[in-house]
Amino acid sequence: MLRPLERSIGQTLRQDIFAERDNPPFDRVCMDGIAVCSETLNRGVRRFRIQATQAAGVPPVRFAGGEWAVEVMTGAVLPHGTDCVIPLEEYHLVDGVAALKETASGVPFRNIQRRGEDGEPGVAMLSSGVRLGATEIAVVASAGLGHVQVSRQPSVIVISTGDELVEPGEPITEHQVRRSNAYAVVAALRTRGFEQVRNDHILDDEAVLHDRLAQHLASNDLLVLSGGVSKGKFDFVPKVLAELGVREIFYQVAQRPGMPMWFGIGSRGQAVFGVPGNPVSTLICVVRYVVPALAIAMGTRAAPPLRLPLASAFRFDRPATYFLPVSVQPDSLGRPTAIPKAPNGPGDFLSLTHSHGFVELPPQPTPFPEGFVAAFHPW
């Protein structure tokens, strides 16, 4: 789909971006100062009369040559006939004469960025599949494009199930809990550039669940269900999804937290994730699986995860992958390290506020030593 450039931040590029012209399109001044001919300076001339001022965005001054100089501003076109910029810190300017200090030097193309140095017309600057951040947006703008082709935004519905859940702002009793998981999931997706994300709450009623899931399957590309996927008496989600034509791809993963995760594909190709209802499990599964799945579906080229060393040893005794929340802090040499911030359990969502993400530790029977390097996934 074609979107205005200012509304394309965080989107996935679906076209190659080619340079409109040489980049930079002219020999560009890189510092405020005076433009001179280096040959004249190297003949021993140390005083230059100011001929004119060359501002950015105006046609180049025709240089008079000899012992003349042109006062130039950063970003301006280099005046024809000059090939060196002396920064203003290296001369005194009095009554229209620039007297160079002893430290001033002049070599060809000092403080000048040559035309075409960064890129040439017709050369691809960005390729389809890149996620458009601030630097990529600048590149697209430099190519003269006010609109750009990006992937269509998927329609996502985040669903929490359970009679015990109460909406924020509503009265609550002692045996109930706030419906917070859906808001965390929506935030995790929207901060990553996914715009069409809504949420819903469905009670533990099989008939109601059947009706509402049928509606959501008909109108969304992806469903994320929090809760109802385990083996409890009221965990109706897998059964109802099967009745609605969603084919189970896998159920349960050898991981902690988040073992009872469910994934299936609907009759129209809709992706359905059923993640455990415990808050820590929910957010970890969304970051580790749902976000990458959406990126792949949109054609986004994945960047390799950052790998960090553990700041201290950690032990996990079960034969499963372990997702360990960590805070990222510099060591004594300023290098980033992962400080373990293990929660008290999968429901301890308060502890996540003291972490920046989690590292993925593989199954192993021995403790993970200090310095063990693991893939890091930010919240």
C-alpha positions as a Markdown table, in Angstrom:
| # | Residue | x | y | z |
|---|---|---|---|---|
| 1 | Met | 0.0 | 0.0 | 0.0 |
| 2 | Leu | 1.1 | 3.6 | -0.7 |
| 3 | Arg | 1.5 | 5.8 | 2.4 |
| 4 | Pro | 2.6 | 9.4 | 3.0 |
| 5 | Leu | 6.2 | 9.5 | 4.1 |
| 6 | Glu | 5.3 | 11.1 | 7.5 |
| 7 | Arg | 3.0 | 8.2 | 8.3 |
| 8 | Ser | 5.4 | 5.4 | 7.3 |
| 9 | Ile | 7.6 | 5.3 | 10.4 |
| 10 | Gly | 7.8 | 1.8 | 11.8 |
| 11 | Gln | 6.4 | 0.3 | 8.6 |
| 12 | Thr | 7.9 | -2.3 | 6.3 |
| 13 | Leu | 9.2 | -1.0 | 3.0 |
| 14 | Arg | 7.9 | -2.8 | -0.1 |
| 15 | Gln | 10.0 | -1.2 | -2.8 |
| 16 | Asp | 13.6 | -0.5 | -3.5 |
| 17 | Ile | 14.7 | 3.1 | -3.0 |
| 18 | Phe | 17.1 | 4.5 | -5.6 |
| 19 | Ala | 19.1 | 7.7 | -5.4 |
| 20 | Glu | 17.4 | 10.6 | -7.2 |
| 21 | Arg | 20.8 | 12.2 | -8.1 |
| 22 | Asp | 24.4 | 12.3 | -6.8 |
| 23 | Asn | 24.5 | 12.3 | -3.1 |
| 24 | Pro | 25.6 | 14.9 | -2.2 |
| 25 | Pro | 24.5 | 16.6 | -5.4 |
| 26 | Phe | 27.5 | 19.0 | -5.3 |
| 27 | Asp | 30.8 | 19.5 | -3.6 |
| 28 | Arg | 29.5 | 20.4 | -0.1 |
| 29 | Val | 31.0 | 22.6 | 2.5 |
| 30 | Cys | 31.3 | 20.7 | 5.8 |
| 31 | Met | 32.3 | 23.5 | 8.2 |
| 32 | Asp | 31.7 | 27.3 | 8.6 |
| 33 | Gly | 34.8 | 29.1 | 7.4 |
| 34 | Ile | 36.5 | 30.4 | 4.2 |
| 35 | Ala | 36.9 | 28.7 | 0.9 |
| 36 | Val | 40.3 | 29.2 | -0.7 |
| 37 | Cys | 42.5 | 27.6 | -3.4 |
| 38 | Ser | 44.9 | 25.3 | -1.6 |
| 39 | Glu | 47.6 | 26.0 | -4.1 |
| 40 | Thr | 47.6 | 29.6 | -3.2 |
| 41 | Leu | 47.8 | 28.9 | 0.5 |
| 42 | Asn | 50.6 | 26.4 | 0.0 |
| 43 | Arg | 52.6 | 29.1 | -1.8 |
| 44 | Gly | 52.8 | 30.9 | 1.5 |
| 45 | Val | 49.9 | 33.2 | 1.4 |
| 46 | Arg | 48.4 | 33.6 | 4.9 |
| 47 | Arg | 46.1 | 36.6 | 4.4 |
| 48 | Phe | 43.0 | 36.5 | 2.2 |
| 49 | Arg | 40.5 | 39.2 | 1.3 |
| 50 | Ile | 36.8 | 38.2 | 1.6 |
| 51 | Gln | 35.2 | 38.4 | -1.8 |
| 52 | Ala | 31.6 | 37.3 | -0.8 |
| 53 | Thr | 29.6 | 35.1 | 1.4 |
| 54 | Gln | 28.3 | 31.7 | 0.2 |
| 55 | Ala | 25.2 | 30.6 | 2.1 |
| 56 | Ala | 23.5 | 27.2 | 1.9 |
| 57 | Gly | 20.8 | 26.9 | -0.7 |
| 58 | Val | 22.0 | 29.6 | -3.1 |
| 59 | Pro | 23.9 | 29.2 | -6.4 |
| 60 | Pro | 27.7 | 29.1 | -6.1 |
| 61 | Val | 29.7 | 32.3 | -6.1 |
| 62 | Arg | 32.2 | 32.6 | -9.0 |
| 63 | Phe | 35.5 | 32.7 | -7.3 |
| 64 | Ala | 37.8 | 35.6 | -8.1 |
| 65 | Gly | 41.0 | 33.5 | -7.6 |
| 66 | Gly | 44.4 | 34.5 | -6.2 |
| 67 | Glu | 44.4 | 35.9 | -2.7 |
| 68 | Trp | 40.7 | 36.1 | -2.4 |
| 69 | Ala | 38.5 | 33.9 | -0.2 |
| 70 | Val | 34.8 | 33.2 | 0.0 |
| 71 | Glu | 33.1 | 33.1 | 3.4 |
| 72 | Val | 31.1 | 29.8 | 3.4 |
| 73 | Met | 28.5 | 28.3 | 5.6 |
| 74 | Thr | 28.0 | 24.6 | 6.4 |
| 75 | Gly | 26.0 | 22.8 | 3.7 |
| 76 | Ala | 26.7 | 25.4 | 1.1 |
| 77 | Val | 27.9 | 24.7 | -2.5 |
| 78 | Leu | 31.7 | 24.9 | -2.7 |
| 79 | Pro | 32.5 | 28.0 | -4.8 |
| 80 | His | 33.9 | 27.1 | -8.2 |
| 81 | Gly | 37.7 | 27.5 | -8.2 |
| 82 | Thr | 38.2 | 26.8 | -4.5 |
| 83 | Asp | 39.2 | 23.4 | -3.1 |
| 84 | Cys | 39.8 | 23.9 | 0.6 |
| 85 | Val | 37.8 | 25.2 | 3.5 |
| 86 | Ile | 39.6 | 26.7 | 6.4 |
| 87 | Pro | 37.4 | 26.6 | 9.5 |
| 88 | Leu | 36.7 | 29.8 | 11.3 |
| 89 | Glu | 38.6 | 28.6 | 14.4 |
| 90 | Glu | 41.9 | 28.8 | 12.3 |
| 91 | Tyr | 41.8 | 32.5 | 11.3 |
| 92 | His | 41.1 | 36.0 | 12.5 |
| 93 | Leu | 38.7 | 38.1 | 10.5 |
| 94 | Val | 39.3 | 41.9 | 10.6 |
| 95 | Asp | 38.0 | 44.5 | 8.2 |
| 96 | Gly | 37.2 | 41.9 | 5.5 |
| 97 | Val | 40.6 | 40.2 | 5.7 |
| 98 | Ala | 41.1 | 36.7 | 7.0 |
| 99 | Ala | 44.5 | 36.2 | 8.6 |
| 100 | Leu | 45.4 | 32.5 | 9.1 |
| 101 | Lys | 46.7 | 31.3 | 12.4 |
| 102 | Glu | 49.9 | 29.2 | 12.5 |
| 103 | Thr | 47.9 | 26.0 | 12.9 |
| 104 | Ala | 45.9 | 26.5 | 9.7 |
| 105 | Ser | 46.6 | 24.1 | 6.9 |
| 106 | Gly | 45.3 | 23.7 | 3.4 |
| 107 | Val | 45.1 | 20.4 | 1.5 |
| 108 | Pro | 42.8 | 19.8 | -1.4 |
| 109 | Phe | 39.2 | 19.1 | -0.4 |
| 110 | Arg | 39.8 | 19.7 | 3.3 |
| 111 | Asn | 36.4 | 20.0 | 5.0 |
| 112 | Ile | 34.6 | 19.3 | 1.8 |
| 113 | Gln | 32.3 | 16.3 | 0.9 |
| 114 | Arg | 32.8 | 15.5 | -2.7 |
| 115 | Arg | 29.8 | 15.2 | -5.1 |
| 116 | Gly | 28.5 | 11.7 | -5.3 |
| 117 | Glu | 30.6 | 10.5 | -2.4 |
| 118 | Asp | 27.7 | 8.8 | -0.6 |
| 119 | Gly | 25.8 | 7.6 | -3.6 |
| 120 | Glu | 25.1 | 7.8 | -7.4 |
| 121 | Pro | 21.8 | 8.1 | -9.3 |
| 122 | Gly | 20.1 | 4.7 | -9.9 |
| 123 | Val | 22.0 | 3.0 | -7.1 |
| 124 | Ala | 19.7 | 1.3 | -4.6 |
| 125 | Met | 20.0 | 3.0 | -1.2 |
| 126 | Leu | 17.3 | 0.8 | 0.6 |
| 127 | Ser | 15.9 | -2.6 | -0.3 |
| 128 | Ser | 12.4 | -3.9 | 0.1 |
| 129 | Gly | 11.9 | -5.5 | 3.5 |
| 130 | Val | 13.6 | -3.0 | 5.7 |
| 131 | Arg | 11.8 | -1.5 | 8.6 |
| 132 | Leu | 11.5 | 2.2 | 8.3 |
| 133 | Gly | 13.1 | 4.0 | 11.2 |
| 134 | Ala | 14.3 | 7.5 | 11.4 |
| 135 | Thr | 17.5 | 7.0 | 9.3 |
| 136 | Glu | 15.6 | 5.1 | 6.6 |
| 137 | Ile | 12.9 | 7.8 | 6.5 |
| 138 | Ala | 15.6 | 10.3 | 5.8 |
| 139 | Val | 17.0 | 8.2 | 3.0 |
| 140 | Val | 13.5 | 7.9 | 1.4 |
| 141 | Ala | 13.0 | 11.7 | 1.7 |
| 142 | Ser | 16.5 | 12.3 | 0.1 |
| 143 | Ala | 15.3 | 10.3 | -2.9 |
| 144 | Gly | 12.5 | 12.9 | -3.4 |
| 145 | Leu | 9.6 | 10.5 | -2.5 |
| 146 | Gly | 6.6 | 12.0 | -0.6 |
| 147 | His | 4.9 | 8.6 | -0.6 |
| 148 | Val | 6.3 | 5.1 | -0.3 |
| 149 | Gln | 5.1 | 1.5 | -0.8 |
| 150 | Val | 4.8 | -0.3 | 2.5 |
| 151 | Ser | 3.3 | -3.6 | 3.7 |
| 152 | Arg | -0.4 | -3.7 | 4.4 |
| 153 | Gln | -1.1 | -3.4 | 8.1 |
| 154 | Pro | -2.4 | -6.7 | 9.5 |
| 155 | Ser | -5.7 | -6.6 | 11.5 |
| 156 | Val | -5.0 | -8.0 | 15.0 |
| 157 | Ile | -7.4 | -8.7 | 17.8 |
| 158 | Val | -6.1 | -9.4 | 21.3 |
| 159 | Ile | -8.5 | -11.5 | 23.4 |
| 160 | Ser | -8.4 | -12.2 | 27.1 |
| 161 | Thr | -10.7 | -14.9 | 28.5 |
| 162 | Gly | -11.9 | -15.5 | 32.0 |
| 163 | Asp | -14.7 | -14.6 | 34.5 |
| 164 | Glu | -12.2 | -13.3 | 37.0 |
| 165 | Leu | -11.0 | -10.4 | 34.9 |
| 166 | Val | -12.3 | -6.9 | 35.5 |
| 167 | Glu | -11.7 | -3.9 | 33.3 |
| 168 | Pro | -9.5 | -1.1 | 34.7 |
| 169 | Gly | -11.7 | 1.7 | 36.2 |
| 170 | Glu | -14.6 | -0.7 | 37.0 |
| 171 | Pro | -15.5 | -1.9 | 40.6 |
| 172 | Ile | -13.6 | -5.0 | 41.7 |
| 173 | Thr | -14.1 | -7.6 | 44.4 |
| 174 | Glu | -11.5 | -9.6 | 46.4 |
| 175 | His | -11.8 | -12.7 | 44.2 |
| 176 | Gln | -11.2 | -10.9 | 40.9 |
| 177 | Val | -8.2 | -9.4 | 39.1 |
| 178 | Arg | -7.6 | -6.6 | 36.7 |
| 179 | Arg | -7.6 | -7.3 | 33.0 |
| 180 | Ser | -4.1 | -6.2 | 32.3 |
| 181 | Asn | -2.7 | -8.7 | 29.9 |
| 182 | Ala | -4.5 | -7.4 | 26.9 |
| 183 | Tyr | -3.3 | -3.9 | 27.5 |
| 184 | Ala | 0.3 | -5.2 | 27.7 |
| 185 | Val | 0.0 | -7.1 | 24.5 |
| 186 | Val | -1.6 | -4.2 | 22.6 |
| 187 | Ala | 1.2 | -1.9 | 23.8 |
| 188 | Ala | 3.9 | -4.4 | 22.8 |
| 189 | Leu | 2.4 | -4.5 | 19.3 |
| 190 | Arg | 1.7 | -0.8 | 18.8 |
| 191 | Thr | 5.1 | 0.3 | 20.0 |
| 192 | Arg | 6.5 | -1.9 | 17.2 |
| 193 | Gly | 4.5 | -0.1 | 14.5 |
| 194 | Phe | 1.4 | -2.3 | 14.3 |
| 195 | Glu | -1.5 | 0.1 | 14.1 |
| 196 | Gln | -4.7 | -2.0 | 13.6 |
| 197 | Val | -4.7 | -3.7 | 17.0 |
| 198 | Arg | -7.9 | -4.0 | 19.1 |
| 199 | Asn | -8.8 | -6.0 | 22.2 |
| 200 | Asp | -11.8 | -7.9 | 23.5 |
| 201 | His | -12.8 | -9.7 | 26.7 |
| 202 | Ile | -14.8 | -13.0 | 26.6 |
| 203 | Leu | -16.2 | -14.7 | 29.6 |
| 204 | Asp | -15.7 | -18.4 | 30.3 |
| 205 | Asp | -18.9 | -19.4 | 28.5 |
| 206 | Glu | -18.4 | -21.9 | 25.6 |
| 207 | Ala | -21.3 | -20.7 | 23.5 |
| 208 | Val | -20.3 | -17.0 | 23.9 |
| 209 | Leu | -16.7 | -17.9 | 23.1 |
| 210 | His | -17.8 | -19.8 | 20.0 |
| 211 | Asp | -19.8 | -16.8 | 18.7 |
| 212 | Arg | -17.3 | -14.1 | 19.4 |
| 213 | Leu | -14.3 | -16.1 | 18.1 |
| 214 | Ala | -16.3 | -16.7 | 14.9 |
| 215 | Gln | -16.7 | -13.0 | 14.5 |
| 216 | His | -13.1 | -12.2 | 15.1 |
| 217 | Leu | -11.9 | -14.9 | 12.7 |
| 218 | Ala | -14.1 | -13.4 | 10.0 |
| 219 | Ser | -12.7 | -9.9 | 10.4 |
| 220 | Asn | -9.0 | -10.3 | 11.5 |
| 221 | Asp | -5.7 | -11.6 | 10.1 |
| 222 | Leu | -4.3 | -12.6 | 13.5 |
| 223 | Leu | -5.8 | -13.5 | 16.9 |
| 224 | Val | -3.9 | -13.5 | 20.1 |
| 225 | Leu | -5.8 | -15.2 | 23.0 |
| 226 | Ser | -4.6 | -14.8 | 26.5 |
| 227 | Gly | -5.8 | -17.6 | 28.8 |
| 228 | Gly | -8.0 | -20.6 | 28.2 |
| 229 | Val | -5.5 | -22.8 | 26.5 |
| 230 | Ser | -4.4 | -25.1 | 29.3 |
| 231 | Lys | -6.2 | -28.3 | 30.4 |
| 232 | Gly | -8.6 | -26.8 | 33.0 |
| 233 | Lys | -12.3 | -27.4 | 33.1 |
| 234 | Phe | -13.0 | -24.0 | 31.7 |
| 235 | Asp | -10.2 | -23.9 | 29.1 |
| 236 | Phe | -12.5 | -24.0 | 26.1 |
| 237 | Val | -10.2 | -22.2 | 23.6 |
| 238 | Pro | -8.6 | -25.2 | 21.7 |
| 239 | Lys | -12.0 | -27.0 | 21.4 |
| 240 | Val | -13.9 | -24.0 | 20.1 |
| 241 | Leu | -11.2 | -23.1 | 17.7 |
| 242 | Ala | -11.2 | -26.6 | 16.2 |
| 243 | Glu | -15.0 | -26.3 | 15.8 |
| 244 | Leu | -14.5 | -23.1 | 13.9 |
| 245 | Gly | -12.1 | -24.7 | 11.4 |
| 246 | Val | -8.8 | -23.6 | 12.9 |
| 247 | Arg | -6.2 | -26.3 | 12.4 |
| 248 | Glu | -3.9 | -26.9 | 15.3 |
| 249 | Ile | -0.3 | -26.7 | 14.3 |
| 250 | Phe | 1.2 | -27.3 | 17.7 |
| 251 | Tyr | 0.3 | -27.3 | 21.4 |
| 252 | Gln | 2.8 | -27.0 | 24.2 |
| 253 | Val | 6.4 | -25.9 | 23.9 |
| 254 | Ala | 9.3 | -27.1 | 26.0 |
| 255 | Gln | 9.9 | -23.7 | 27.5 |
| 256 | Arg | 9.5 | -21.9 | 30.8 |
| 257 | Pro | 7.5 | -19.8 | 31.2 |
| 258 | Gly | 4.8 | -20.3 | 28.6 |
| 259 | Met | 4.7 | -24.1 | 28.2 |
| 260 | Pro | 1.0 | -24.4 | 27.3 |
| 261 | Met | 1.2 | -22.2 | 24.2 |
| 262 | Trp | -1.1 | -23.0 | 21.3 |
| 263 | Phe | -0.9 | -22.1 | 17.6 |
| 264 | Gly | -3.2 | -22.8 | 14.7 |
| 265 | Ile | -4.2 | -21.6 | 11.2 |
| 266 | Gly | -7.7 | -20.7 | 10.2 |
| 267 | Ser | -9.5 | -21.7 | 7.1 |
| 268 | Arg | -8.6 | -18.3 | 5.4 |
| 269 | Gly | -5.0 | -18.4 | 6.6 |
| 270 | Gln | -5.6 | -16.4 | 9.8 |
| 271 | Ala | -2.9 | -17.0 | 12.4 |
| 272 | Val | -4.1 | -17.8 | 15.9 |
| 273 | Phe | -1.9 | -17.7 | 18.9 |
| 274 | Gly | -3.2 | -19.0 | 22.3 |
| 275 | Val | -0.8 | -17.9 | 25.0 |
| 276 | Pro | -0.9 | -18.7 | 28.7 |
| 277 | Gly | -2.9 | -16.3 | 30.9 |
| 278 | Asn | -0.1 | -15.7 | 33.4 |
| 279 | Pro | 1.2 | -12.2 | 32.8 |
| 280 | Val | 4.9 | -13.0 | 32.5 |
| 281 | Ser | 4.1 | -15.9 | 30.2 |
| 282 | Thr | 1.8 | -13.8 | 28.1 |
| 283 | Leu | 4.2 | -11.0 | 27.4 |
| 284 | Ile | 7.2 | -13.3 | 26.8 |
| 285 | Cys | 5.3 | -15.5 | 24.3 |
| 286 | Val | 4.1 | -12.4 | 22.4 |
| 287 | Val | 7.5 | -10.9 | 22.2 |
| 288 | Arg | 9.2 | -14.1 | 21.3 |
| 289 | Tyr | 6.7 | -15.5 | 18.8 |
| 290 | Val | 3.8 | -13.2 | 17.9 |
| 291 | Val | 6.0 | -10.2 | 17.0 |
| 292 | Pro | 8.4 | -12.2 | 14.8 |
| 293 | Ala | 5.5 | -13.9 | 13.1 |
| 294 | Leu | 3.9 | -10.6 | 12.2 |
| 295 | Ala | 7.2 | -9.3 | 10.9 |
| 296 | Ile | 7.7 | -12.3 | 8.7 |
| 297 | Ala | 4.1 | -12.1 | 7.3 |
| 298 | Met | 4.8 | -8.4 | 6.4 |
| 299 | Gly | 8.0 | -9.3 | 4.6 |
| 300 | Thr | 10.3 | -7.6 | 7.1 |
| 301 | Arg | 13.9 | -8.6 | 7.1 |
| 302 | Ala | 14.8 | -9.8 | 10.6 |
| 303 | Ala | 17.8 | -8.4 | 12.3 |
| 304 | Pro | 19.8 | -10.8 | 14.4 |
| 305 | Pro | 19.0 | -10.5 | 18.1 |
| 306 | Leu | 21.5 | -8.8 | 20.3 |
| 307 | Arg | 23.6 | -11.3 | 22.3 |
| 308 | Leu | 24.5 | -10.4 | 25.9 |
| 309 | Pro | 26.7 | -12.0 | 28.5 |
| 310 | Leu | 25.2 | -12.9 | 31.9 |
| 311 | Ala | 26.4 | -10.6 | 34.7 |
| 312 | Ser | 26.1 | -13.4 | 37.2 |
| 313 | Ala | 25.6 | -17.2 | 37.2 |
| 314 | Phe | 22.1 | -18.6 | 36.9 |
| 315 | Arg | 20.6 | -22.0 | 37.4 |
| 316 | Phe | 17.5 | -23.6 | 35.9 |
| 317 | Asp | 16.9 | -27.3 | 36.7 |
| 318 | Arg | 14.2 | -28.2 | 34.2 |
| 319 | Pro | 15.0 | -29.7 | 30.7 |
| 320 | Ala | 13.5 | -26.8 | 28.8 |
| 321 | Thr | 14.4 | -23.4 | 27.2 |
| 322 | Tyr | 14.2 | -20.7 | 29.9 |
| 323 | Phe | 13.3 | -17.1 | 29.2 |
| 324 | Leu | 15.0 | -15.1 | 31.9 |
| 325 | Pro | 14.0 | -11.4 | 32.4 |
| 326 | Val | 17.1 | -9.2 | 32.7 |
| 327 | Ser | 18.1 | -5.6 | 33.1 |
| 328 | Val | 20.8 | -4.4 | 30.7 |
| 329 | Gln | 23.6 | -2.6 | 32.5 |
| 330 | Pro | 27.2 | -1.7 | 31.6 |
| 331 | Asp | 30.1 | -3.7 | 33.2 |
| 332 | Ser | 33.3 | -2.0 | 34.6 |
| 333 | Leu | 34.5 | -1.5 | 31.0 |
| 334 | Gly | 31.2 | -0.1 | 29.8 |
| 335 | Arg | 30.1 | -3.2 | 27.9 |
| 336 | Pro | 26.4 | -4.2 | 28.2 |
| 337 | Thr | 25.6 | -7.2 | 30.3 |
| 338 | Ala | 22.4 | -9.0 | 31.3 |
| 339 | Ile | 21.6 | -8.9 | 35.0 |
| 340 | Pro | 19.2 | -11.7 | 35.9 |
| 341 | Lys | 15.8 | -10.4 | 37.3 |
| 342 | Ala | 14.0 | -13.7 | 37.7 |
| 343 | Pro | 10.3 | -13.2 | 38.7 |
| 344 | Asn | 8.8 | -15.0 | 41.7 |
| 345 | Gly | 6.6 | -16.9 | 39.2 |
| 346 | Pro | 4.7 | -16.5 | 35.9 |
| 347 | Gly | 2.2 | -14.1 | 37.6 |
| 348 | Asp | 4.8 | -11.7 | 39.0 |
| 349 | Phe | 4.3 | -9.0 | 36.4 |
| 350 | Leu | 5.5 | -6.3 | 38.8 |
| 351 | Ser | 9.1 | -7.6 | 38.6 |
| 352 | Leu | 9.1 | -6.9 | 34.8 |
| 353 | Thr | 9.2 | -3.2 | 35.4 |
| 354 | His | 12.8 | -3.7 | 36.7 |
| 355 | Ser | 13.9 | -5.4 | 33.5 |
| 356 | His | 14.5 | -4.4 | 29.9 |
| 357 | Gly | 13.6 | -7.7 | 28.3 |
| 358 | Phe | 14.7 | -11.3 | 28.6 |
| 359 | Val | 17.5 | -13.7 | 27.4 |
| 360 | Glu | 16.8 | -17.1 | 25.9 |
| 361 | Leu | 18.7 | -19.8 | 27.8 |
| 362 | Pro | 18.9 | -23.3 | 26.1 |
| 363 | Pro | 18.2 | -26.5 | 28.0 |
| 364 | Gln | 21.3 | -27.7 | 29.9 |
| 365 | Pro | 21.8 | -29.7 | 33.1 |
| 366 | Thr | 24.5 | -27.4 | 34.6 |
| 367 | Pro | 24.2 | -23.8 | 35.8 |
| 368 | Phe | 24.8 | -21.0 | 33.3 |
| 369 | Pro | 28.1 | -19.4 | 34.3 |
| 370 | Glu | 28.8 | -15.7 | 34.6 |
| 371 | Gly | 29.6 | -14.5 | 31.1 |
| 372 | Phe | 27.4 | -17.0 | 29.3 |
| 373 | Val | 26.2 | -15.3 | 26.1 |
| 374 | Ala | 22.5 | -15.5 | 25.2 |
| 375 | Ala | 20.1 | -13.9 | 22.7 |
| 376 | Phe | 18.4 | -10.9 | 24.2 |
| 377 | His | 14.8 | -9.8 | 23.4 |
| 378 | Pro | 13.7 | -6.4 | 24.5 |
| 379 | Trp | 10.2 | -5.8 | 25.8 |
